[in-house]
Amino acid sequence: MTLGGHYGARRLFISSLPLIGMMVLISIYSIVDGLFVSNLVGTTAFAALNLIWPAIGVVGALGLMVGTGGAALVSKTLGEGDEPRANRYFSMFTEFILLLSVVLAVPLFIWMEPLAVAIGAEGEMVRQCVIYGRICAAGMPAFMMQMGIQPFFMVAGRPRMGTWISLVSGLLNIGLDALFIIVCGWGLAGAAAGSMLACCFGGFYPLWYFSSRFNRSSLAFKATGFEFGPLAKACSNGLSEFVGNISFNIVSMCYNWQLMRFYGENGVAAYSVILYLGFIFVAVYSGYNMTVTPLVGFNFGAGNKRELRSLLRHSLTLMLVLGVILAGTAELLAGPAARLFVGYDSELTALTVHATRLYAPSFLITGLTLFVSAWFTGLNNGPVSALASFSRTFVFELSCVFLLPVLLGVNGIWLSAPAAEILSLFLGAALLLRFRSRYGY
């Protein structure tokens, strides 16, 4: 697969399938953990897992920030025809992710208990959060590397490699969870260990490949020094992905805090099932955005405004079609998903079905609002991309999750996401129109 040439709707969609598949498989990590833990360990452990996971995700999102922003810069550099510099940047970004992961893992491990208490854990949930969180902190280098190296598969012209690596990692996760939880009886600790060991393959095997003599891609990893300018630019480019992830995780913590007030553990458990559906649906959109962002960066670097206009038009159409399909799927899966995860408790199952059906319309718009952020990342305009991402979750959804329950009662919690997506859609449209003349799309 190449970055050059014309990409119509059909080629765009087909080209995005490997990365969509890769992101869906990666999203299955936490879903598999939740499925095993909920049915074999119990509701308290299930709630603890999903209470502490947003804190892990905030740190892991830094890897995605460097990777996504770095991929946009590398693809732009390739579009300018400077392959040696593009490879130097790729190597530097990879080294930086590794260094960052080690620096952040240590304090996360040490302060896990006060962190769990701060985000609302009580009693036995605190102990369970600490067990799961500290194992994840120990595996943070592998987790961040897997997050950070994903966007480069498209730039390297190897999206299918990313998919099969994710498939193997997902199968390892399922097998190790079964071994550690069912056979060894390690409970929540087994779920965390299984996920992090699977991440070791997903994160470190690509690093070996890009540095080996078997590498036939357009990118190669070789040890290099750090350059502040490109690192700052990559972080600026990828700021929206980091802001989006950190905002999402902070908003999840606030959801959990509100739900503990209104429902207790059952509310957190019901929200967890909704998030698992959301992980898969957002993974579809993220996989597509990982495909289109390097294409936008390449054509921006090459000055091909006609192709930029085509990419924008076809992408908006695809996101709208996918939104209709996924929102409808969420409504249909509300009952089966609830029974799969919490079918052992009829009251919790009914709550989960009700909440999912109120939350599901948000998936109709999510693809469009996420794409706006990815579009400006590809144009190497990190601040605008970050504005779109930050506003979507941290401003609109966070405001809704506290305001709507006051106006609508407890149902307002579940309606917060659809309301926030509508507000984000208006902002995204305004940003696209505002910068249209500057970039010529």
C-alpha positions as CSV (number, residue, x, y, z in Angstrom):
1,M,0.0,0.0,0.0
2,T,1.3,3.5,-0.9
3,L,0.5,7.0,0.4
4,G,0.4,8.4,-3.1
5,G,-2.3,8.2,-5.8
6,H,-6.1,8.9,-5.7
7,Y,-8.2,7.4,-2.9
8,G,-11.9,7.2,-3.7
9,A,-14.5,6.0,-1.1
10,R,-14.0,2.3,-2.0
11,R,-10.2,2.4,-1.9
12,L,-10.3,4.4,1.3
13,F,-12.6,1.9,3.0
14,I,-10.7,-1.2,1.8
15,S,-7.4,0.3,2.8
16,S,-8.7,1.1,6.3
17,L,-9.9,-2.5,7.0
18,P,-6.5,-3.8,8.2
19,L,-6.1,-0.9,10.7
20,I,-9.7,-1.1,11.7
21,G,-9.2,-4.8,12.4
22,M,-6.1,-4.0,14.4
23,M,-7.8,-1.5,16.6
24,V,-10.8,-3.7,17.2
25,L,-8.5,-6.6,18.2
26,I,-6.6,-4.3,20.6
27,S,-9.9,-3.1,22.1
28,I,-10.7,-6.7,22.9
29,Y,-8.0,-6.7,25.5
30,S,-10.0,-5.0,28.2
31,I,-13.2,-6.6,27.0
32,V,-11.7,-10.1,27.5
33,D,-10.5,-9.1,30.9
34,G,-14.0,-7.8,31.8
35,L,-15.7,-10.9,30.5
36,F,-13.5,-13.3,32.5
37,V,-13.5,-11.1,35.6
38,S,-17.2,-10.4,35.7
39,N,-18.3,-14.0,35.2
40,L,-15.5,-15.8,37.1
41,V,-14.3,-13.3,39.8
42,G,-17.3,-11.2,40.7
43,T,-19.0,-7.8,40.4
44,T,-16.7,-6.1,42.9
45,A,-13.6,-7.1,40.9
46,F,-15.4,-6.2,37.6
47,A,-16.2,-2.7,39.0
48,A,-12.7,-2.3,40.3
49,L,-11.1,-3.1,37.0
50,N,-13.2,-0.5,35.2
51,L,-12.7,2.1,37.9
52,I,-8.9,2.0,37.7
53,W,-8.6,1.4,34.0
54,P,-9.1,5.1,33.0
55,A,-6.1,6.0,35.1
56,I,-4.0,3.4,33.2
57,G,-5.4,4.7,29.9
58,V,-4.4,8.3,30.7
59,V,-0.7,7.3,30.9
60,G,-0.9,4.9,27.9
61,A,-2.4,7.7,25.8
62,L,0.9,9.5,25.8
63,G,2.3,6.7,23.6
64,L,-0.6,7.2,21.2
65,M,0.0,10.9,21.2
66,V,3.7,10.6,20.2
67,G,2.9,7.8,17.7
68,T,-0.1,9.5,15.9
69,G,1.6,12.9,15.9
70,G,4.9,11.4,14.8
71,A,3.2,9.4,12.0
72,A,1.7,12.6,10.6
73,L,5.1,14.3,10.6
74,V,6.9,11.3,9.1
75,S,4.3,10.9,6.3
76,K,4.5,14.7,5.6
77,T,8.3,14.3,5.4
78,L,8.0,11.4,3.0
79,G,5.6,13.5,0.9
80,E,8.4,16.1,0.7
81,G,10.7,13.4,-0.6
82,D,13.1,13.2,2.3
83,E,13.2,9.5,3.2
84,P,16.4,9.6,5.4
85,R,15.0,12.3,7.6
86,A,11.6,10.5,7.8
87,N,13.4,7.4,9.1
88,R,15.4,9.4,11.6
89,Y,12.2,10.9,13.0
90,F,10.6,7.4,13.2
91,S,13.5,6.0,15.2
92,M,13.6,9.0,17.5
93,F,9.8,8.9,18.2
94,T,10.0,5.2,19.0
95,E,12.9,5.7,21.4
96,F,11.1,8.6,23.1
97,I,8.0,6.4,23.7
98,L,10.2,3.8,25.5
99,L,11.9,6.4,27.6
100,L,8.6,8.1,28.6
101,S,7.0,4.8,29.5
102,V,9.7,3.9,32.0
103,V,9.7,7.4,33.6
104,L,6.0,7.3,34.1
105,A,5.5,3.7,35.2
106,V,7.4,4.1,38.5
107,P,5.3,6.9,40.1
108,L,2.1,5.2,38.8
109,F,3.1,2.0,40.5
110,I,4.0,3.7,43.8
111,W,0.9,6.0,44.0
112,M,-1.7,3.4,42.9
113,E,-3.5,3.1,46.2
114,P,-4.1,6.9,46.8
115,L,-5.1,7.1,43.2
116,A,-7.7,4.4,43.6
117,V,-9.1,6.1,46.6
118,A,-9.2,9.5,44.9
119,I,-11.3,8.2,42.0
120,G,-13.9,6.7,44.2
121,A,-12.8,3.2,45.2
122,E,-14.1,2.0,48.6
123,G,-13.4,-1.0,50.8
124,E,-12.5,-4.1,49.0
125,M,-12.5,-2.2,45.7
126,V,-9.4,-0.3,46.8
127,R,-7.4,-3.6,47.2
128,Q,-8.6,-4.9,43.8
129,C,-7.8,-1.6,42.0
130,V,-4.2,-1.7,43.4
131,I,-3.6,-5.3,42.3
132,Y,-4.8,-4.7,38.8
133,G,-3.3,-1.2,38.5
134,R,0.2,-2.1,39.7
135,I,0.6,-5.0,37.3
136,C,-0.5,-2.7,34.5
137,A,2.0,-0.1,35.6
138,A,4.8,-2.7,35.5
139,G,3.8,-3.6,31.9
140,M,3.5,0.1,30.8
141,P,6.5,0.1,28.4
142,A,4.9,-2.7,26.4
143,F,1.5,-1.1,26.5
144,M,2.7,2.3,25.5
145,M,4.9,0.9,22.7
146,Q,1.9,-1.0,21.3
147,M,-0.2,2.1,21.4
148,G,2.5,4.3,19.9
149,I,3.7,2.1,17.1
150,Q,0.3,1.4,15.6
151,P,0.0,4.5,13.4
152,F,3.3,3.8,11.7
153,F,2.1,0.6,10.1
154,M,0.1,2.7,7.6
155,V,3.1,5.0,7.0
156,A,5.3,2.0,6.4
157,G,2.9,0.5,3.9
158,R,2.3,-2.5,6.2
159,P,-1.3,-2.1,7.6
160,R,-1.9,-5.9,7.3
161,M,1.1,-6.6,9.5
162,G,-0.4,-4.4,12.2
163,T,-3.6,-6.5,12.0
164,W,-2.0,-9.9,12.3
165,I,0.2,-8.7,15.2
166,S,-2.9,-7.5,17.0
167,L,-4.7,-10.8,16.2
168,V,-1.8,-12.8,17.8
169,S,-1.7,-10.4,20.8
170,G,-5.5,-10.8,21.2
171,L,-5.3,-14.6,21.1
172,L,-2.5,-14.5,23.6
173,N,-4.5,-12.4,25.9
174,I,-7.5,-14.7,25.8
175,G,-5.3,-17.8,26.3
176,L,-3.4,-16.2,29.2
177,D,-6.5,-14.9,30.9
178,A,-8.0,-18.4,30.7
179,L,-4.7,-19.9,32.1
180,F,-4.2,-17.4,34.9
181,I,-7.8,-17.0,36.0
182,I,-9.4,-20.4,35.5
183,V,-6.4,-22.8,35.9
184,C,-4.1,-20.8,38.2
185,G,-6.9,-19.1,40.1
186,W,-5.2,-15.7,40.2
187,G,-8.4,-13.7,39.8
188,L,-8.0,-10.0,38.9
189,A,-4.2,-10.3,39.0
190,G,-4.4,-13.0,36.3
191,A,-6.4,-10.7,34.0
192,A,-3.9,-7.9,34.4
193,A,-0.9,-10.2,33.8
194,G,-2.5,-11.8,30.8
195,S,-3.1,-8.4,29.1
196,M,0.4,-7.0,29.8
197,L,2.2,-10.1,28.6
198,A,0.1,-10.0,25.4
199,C,1.2,-6.3,25.0
200,C,4.8,-7.4,25.1
201,F,4.3,-9.2,21.8
202,G,2.2,-6.4,20.3
203,G,4.7,-3.7,21.4
204,F,8.1,-5.2,21.0
205,Y,7.8,-7.5,18.0
206,P,7.2,-4.5,15.6
207,L,10.2,-2.8,17.1
208,W,12.3,-5.9,16.3
209,Y,10.9,-6.1,12.8
210,F,11.6,-2.5,11.9
211,S,15.2,-2.9,13.1
212,S,15.9,-6.3,11.5
213,R,17.3,-7.3,8.1
214,F,13.9,-8.8,7.2
215,N,12.3,-5.3,7.1
216,R,11.1,-4.5,3.6
217,S,9.0,-1.5,4.5
218,S,9.6,2.2,3.9
219,L,10.5,2.8,7.5
220,A,13.5,1.4,9.4
221,F,14.5,1.7,13.1
222,K,18.1,2.7,14.0
223,A,19.3,4.2,17.2
224,T,19.5,8.0,17.0
225,G,19.6,11.0,19.3
226,F,16.8,13.3,20.3
227,E,15.9,16.5,18.5
228,F,13.7,18.9,20.4
229,G,12.0,20.5,17.3
230,P,10.6,17.3,15.7
231,L,9.6,15.9,19.1
232,A,7.7,19.0,20.0
233,K,6.0,19.0,16.6
234,A,5.0,15.4,17.0
235,C,3.6,16.0,20.4
236,S,1.8,19.0,19.1
237,N,0.4,17.1,16.2
238,G,-0.7,14.2,18.4
239,L,-2.0,16.4,21.2
240,S,-5.6,15.9,20.1
241,E,-5.3,12.1,20.5
242,F,-3.8,12.5,23.9
243,V,-6.3,15.2,24.9
244,G,-9.1,13.0,23.6
245,N,-7.9,10.0,25.5
246,I,-7.1,11.8,28.7
247,S,-10.4,13.7,28.5
248,F,-12.3,10.4,27.8
249,N,-10.6,8.8,30.8
250,I,-11.2,11.7,33.1
251,V,-14.9,11.8,32.0
252,S,-15.1,8.1,32.7
253,M,-13.9,8.7,36.2
254,C,-16.6,11.4,36.6
255,Y,-19.2,9.0,35.2
256,N,-18.1,6.4,37.7
257,W,-18.1,8.9,40.6
258,Q,-21.7,10.0,39.7
259,L,-22.8,6.4,39.2
260,M,-21.4,5.3,42.6
261,R,-23.6,8.1,44.1
262,F,-26.8,7.0,42.3
263,Y,-26.4,3.3,41.9
264,G,-23.3,2.0,43.7
265,E,-21.3,-0.8,42.2
266,N,-24.1,-1.8,39.9
267,G,-24.0,1.6,38.1
268,V,-20.2,1.3,37.5
269,A,-20.8,-2.3,36.2
270,A,-23.6,-1.2,33.8
271,Y,-21.4,1.7,32.5
272,S,-18.6,-0.8,32.0
273,V,-20.7,-2.9,29.6
274,I,-21.6,0.3,27.6
275,L,-17.9,1.2,27.4
276,Y,-17.0,-2.3,26.1
277,L,-19.4,-1.7,23.2
278,G,-17.9,1.8,22.8
279,F,-14.4,0.4,22.7
280,I,-15.2,-1.7,19.7
281,F,-17.2,1.1,17.8
282,V,-14.6,3.8,18.6
283,A,-11.9,1.3,17.4
284,V,-13.6,1.2,14.0
285,Y,-13.5,5.0,13.7
286,S,-9.9,5.1,15.1
287,G,-8.7,2.5,12.6
288,Y,-10.1,4.5,9.8
289,N,-8.6,7.8,11.1
290,M,-5.2,6.1,11.4
291,T,-5.5,5.2,7.7
292,V,-6.6,8.7,6.5
293,T,-4.3,10.8,8.7
294,P,-1.0,9.8,7.0
295,L,-2.8,10.3,3.6
296,V,-3.8,13.8,4.6
297,G,-0.3,14.5,5.8
298,F,1.3,13.1,2.6
299,N,-0.9,15.1,0.3
300,F,-0.6,18.2,2.5
301,G,3.2,17.9,2.2
302,A,3.0,17.3,-1.6
303,G,0.6,20.3,-2.0
304,N,-2.1,18.2,-3.6
305,K,-5.2,20.2,-2.6
306,R,-7.5,18.3,-5.0
307,E,-6.8,15.0,-3.2
308,L,-7.3,16.7,0.1
309,R,-10.8,17.8,-0.9
310,S,-11.6,14.3,-2.1
311,L,-10.3,12.7,1.2
312,L,-12.5,15.1,3.2
313,R,-15.7,14.5,1.2
314,H,-15.4,10.7,1.1
315,S,-14.4,10.5,4.7
316,L,-17.4,12.5,6.0
317,T,-19.7,10.2,3.9
318,L,-18.1,7.0,5.2
319,M,-18.3,8.2,8.8
320,L,-22.0,9.0,8.5
321,V,-22.7,5.6,7.0
322,L,-20.7,3.8,9.6
323,G,-22.5,5.9,12.3
324,V,-25.9,4.7,11.2
325,I,-24.8,1.1,11.1
326,L,-23.0,1.2,14.5
327,A,-25.7,3.1,16.4
328,G,-28.3,0.6,15.1
329,T,-26.0,-2.3,16.2
330,A,-25.6,-0.8,19.7
331,E,-29.4,-0.7,20.1
332,L,-29.7,-4.4,18.9
333,L,-26.9,-5.6,21.1
334,A,-28.1,-3.9,24.3
335,G,-29.8,-7.1,25.6
336,P,-27.2,-9.7,24.4
337,A,-24.3,-7.7,25.7
338,A,-25.9,-7.2,29.1
339,R,-26.7,-10.9,29.4
340,L,-23.1,-11.8,28.3
341,F,-21.4,-9.7,31.0
342,V,-23.9,-9.5,33.9
343,G,-26.6,-12.0,33.1
344,Y,-26.1,-13.5,36.6
345,D,-27.9,-10.5,38.1
346,S,-31.4,-9.7,36.7
347,E,-31.6,-6.3,38.2
348,L,-28.1,-5.3,36.9
349,T,-29.0,-6.8,33.5
350,A,-32.2,-4.6,33.2
351,L,-30.3,-1.5,34.3
352,T,-27.6,-2.2,31.7
353,V,-30.1,-2.7,28.8
354,H,-31.9,0.5,29.7
355,A,-28.7,2.5,30.0
356,T,-27.3,1.2,26.7
357,R,-30.3,2.1,24.7
358,L,-30.2,5.7,26.0
359,Y,-26.5,6.0,25.3
360,A,-26.4,4.3,21.9
361,P,-27.5,7.3,19.7
362,S,-24.1,8.9,20.5
363,F,-22.4,6.4,18.2
364,L,-24.3,7.9,15.2
365,I,-22.2,11.1,15.5
366,T,-19.0,9.9,17.2
367,G,-17.3,9.0,13.9
368,L,-17.8,12.5,12.5
369,T,-16.5,14.3,15.6
370,L,-13.5,12.0,15.9
371,F,-12.7,12.5,12.2
372,V,-12.5,16.3,12.5
373,S,-9.7,16.0,15.1
374,A,-7.9,13.4,12.9
375,W,-8.2,15.7,9.9
376,F,-6.4,18.6,11.5
377,T,-3.8,16.2,12.9
378,G,-3.0,15.1,9.3
379,L,-2.7,18.8,8.4
380,N,-0.1,19.1,11.2
381,N,-2.3,21.6,13.0
382,G,-2.1,20.1,16.5
383,P,-3.8,23.0,18.4
384,V,-7.0,23.0,16.4
385,S,-7.1,19.2,16.5
386,A,-6.7,19.3,20.2
387,L,-9.4,22.0,20.5
388,A,-11.9,19.7,18.7
389,S,-10.9,16.7,20.8
390,F,-10.7,18.5,24.2
391,S,-14.1,20.2,23.7
392,R,-15.8,17.0,22.7
393,T,-15.1,15.2,25.9
394,F,-13.7,17.5,28.6
395,V,-15.9,20.5,27.9
396,F,-19.2,19.1,26.5
397,E,-19.5,15.6,27.9
398,L,-18.1,16.6,31.4
399,S,-20.5,19.4,31.6
400,C,-23.4,17.2,30.5
401,V,-22.6,14.4,33.0
402,F,-23.0,16.9,35.9
403,L,-25.8,19.1,34.5
404,L,-28.2,16.7,32.8
405,P,-28.8,14.5,36.0
406,V,-29.9,17.7,37.7
407,L,-32.4,18.5,34.9
408,L,-33.5,15.0,33.9
409,G,-32.7,12.8,36.9
410,V,-30.6,9.7,36.7
411,N,-31.4,9.2,33.0
412,G,-29.4,12.3,32.4
413,I,-26.2,10.4,33.1
414,W,-26.9,8.0,30.1
415,L,-28.0,10.9,27.8
416,S,-24.8,12.9,28.4
417,A,-22.9,11.3,25.6
418,P,-25.5,11.9,22.9
419,A,-25.9,15.5,24.0
420,A,-22.2,16.1,24.0
421,E,-21.7,14.6,20.5
422,I,-24.4,16.9,19.1
423,L,-22.6,19.9,20.5
424,S,-19.2,18.6,19.2
425,L,-20.7,18.2,15.7
426,F,-21.6,21.9,15.5
427,L,-18.1,22.8,16.7
428,G,-16.5,20.4,14.2
429,A,-18.5,21.9,11.3
430,A,-17.4,25.4,12.3
431,L,-13.7,24.5,12.4
432,L,-13.8,22.8,9.0
433,L,-15.4,25.9,7.5
434,R,-13.1,28.3,9.4
435,F,-9.9,26.7,8.0
436,R,-11.1,25.8,4.6
437,S,-9.5,28.7,2.8
438,R,-6.1,28.3,4.6
439,Y,-5.7,24.6,3.5
440,G,-7.6,24.8,0.2
441,Y,-9.9,21.8,0.8
